[in-house]
Amino acid sequence: MPLPDLLVSAIALVRDRRVLMVTARDREVYYMPGGKIDPGETAAQAAAREAYEEVALELDPDALDELFEVVTQAHGEPDGRLVRMRVFRAETDASPRASAEVGTLHWVTTSELDRCPPAGAEVLRRLAASGVID
């Protein structure tokens, strides 16, 4: 029996043609700030909660615009297990800060594609295709 898809939300905070990505403590891969959608939570609520937990940004879920959904092989999961990542554009003048869950913040362009798991790499490709990052 196939494993259920992982349902996650993430934010895309773009500044100076770069998007915010993070690395977890003691890990090398770059990923979008975000995480699993909890029961009873909307995708936008999950994105806002995870943004606060990971990069200390207070975002209004109702102000987040959904950009797209990425569906691809889940990083670090058995073959065939998919992640469904709904990506929301975040707008804030606040400065993100790494939280307890996050080791380092990175402002990323497509030149860092090789540092990203499949879902993050697809987000970078789509953001570049829409003209918002390099």
C-alpha atoms as one frame of an Amber mdcrd trajectory, in Angstrom:
protein
   0.000   0.000   0.000   1.487   3.370  -0.964   2.360   5.838   1.756   0.111
   8.910   1.961   1.380  12.105   0.380   3.046  14.602   2.714   0.942  17.769
   2.762   3.073  20.815   3.452   2.977  24.586   3.097   5.864  26.966   2.593
   6.494  30.664   2.155   8.389  32.362  -0.642   9.891  35.585   0.686  11.680
  37.306  -2.206  14.069  40.233  -1.839  16.575  41.547  -4.405  15.767  38.707
  -6.833  16.625  36.062  -4.204  14.300  33.849  -2.154  14.709  32.977   1.503
  15.661  29.358   2.191  16.968  27.708   5.356  19.137  24.835   6.490  18.247
  22.761   9.514  20.891  22.375  12.191  23.641  19.951  11.108  22.107  19.531
   7.634  23.416  20.711   4.300  20.299  20.907   2.111  18.444  24.171   1.561
  14.688  24.096   2.001  11.782  26.510   1.902  10.591  27.795   5.295   7.535
  25.672   5.944   6.285  22.326   7.118   3.422  19.909   7.526  -0.174  21.098
   7.615  -1.698  20.186  10.988  -5.228  18.704  11.286  -7.844  21.479  11.203
  -5.379  23.983   9.760  -5.624  25.605   6.337  -2.564  25.581   4.092  -2.183
  29.354   4.594  -2.413  28.989   8.386   0.271  26.301   8.282   2.530  28.511
   6.153   2.135  31.423   8.585   2.712  29.204  11.648   5.793  27.583  10.158
   7.192  30.979   9.086   6.924  32.103  12.701   8.406  28.874  14.087  11.320
  28.707  11.630  12.236  32.281  10.721  10.427  34.415  13.357   8.157  36.194
  10.860   4.620  37.093  11.918   2.469  36.732   8.819  -1.298  37.041   8.430
  -2.584  33.834   6.792  -5.324  35.855   5.055  -2.662  38.065   3.431  -0.710
  35.160   1.916  -1.209  34.634  -1.824  -0.884  31.044  -3.007   1.537  30.931
  -5.926   1.476  27.244  -6.884   1.655  23.668  -5.635   4.713  21.497  -6.216
   4.164  17.729  -6.296   7.334  15.631  -6.357   9.255  12.831  -4.647   9.603
  13.613  -0.924  13.219  14.166   0.162  14.499  11.447   2.507  11.355   9.323
   2.060  10.841   5.953   0.356  10.576   5.997  -3.450   7.068   6.877  -4.541
   6.184   8.941  -1.461   5.188  12.350  -2.719   5.266  15.759  -1.113   2.543
  18.237  -2.035   3.958  21.656  -1.172   1.689  24.670  -1.446   3.840  27.775
  -1.793   2.613  31.190  -0.647   4.105  34.603  -1.438   5.032  36.385   1.790
   5.278  40.181   1.992   6.898  41.739   5.063   9.529  44.327   5.898  10.510
  42.376   9.022  13.912  40.708   9.150  13.772  36.909   9.286  15.796  35.262
  12.051  16.794  31.615  12.422  14.809  29.881  15.169  15.516  26.804  17.251
  14.564  24.539  14.305  16.779  26.325  11.787  20.546  26.560  11.595  21.112
  29.218   8.934  19.178  31.528   6.614  20.176  31.768   2.952  19.102  34.179
   0.189  19.106  31.901  -2.840  18.977  32.037  -6.647  18.838  29.204  -9.164
  22.640  28.975  -8.899  22.013  26.968  -5.690  19.665  24.400  -7.299  22.107
  21.585  -6.520  21.816  22.335  -2.773  18.029  21.773  -2.767  15.875  18.663
  -2.459  13.450  18.060  -5.370  10.584  20.247  -4.085  12.840  23.201  -3.284
  14.588  22.948  -6.649  11.201  22.976  -8.401  10.165  26.081  -6.419  13.355
  27.855  -7.528  12.727  26.895 -11.169   9.138  28.169 -11.036  10.085  31.430
  -9.295  12.800  32.016 -11.886  10.380  31.201 -14.728   7.948  33.811 -13.354
  10.763  36.373 -13.355  11.013  37.093  -9.614  14.406  35.474  -8.869  17.597
  34.946 -10.835
